[in-house]
Amino acid sequence: MKINFKNKAKSEDMYKVGNVIKDENNVLYLITTNIDGGYSIVDLNNNQVYGTYKTLEDLYINIGDENDELINVEINEI
């Protein structure tokens, strides 16, 4: 996995499916869809899934923070 920490984005553009977010504690989260048709986040440090939200706006309201950063991640096959 290649990670570029120099990417900046507005908060309204960050919380979309497939995006990776870094929080103020340097934890990386992946925004995902879930089996219930809603949205969740996956903590990439421990692979735990957090929250089930009906909309991306609900997800942002509950987990978003002004210090969060959108991270440019490239995943390559090994």
Order of alpha helices (4+ residues) and beta strands (2+ residues): beta-alpha-beta-beta-beta-beta-alpha-beta
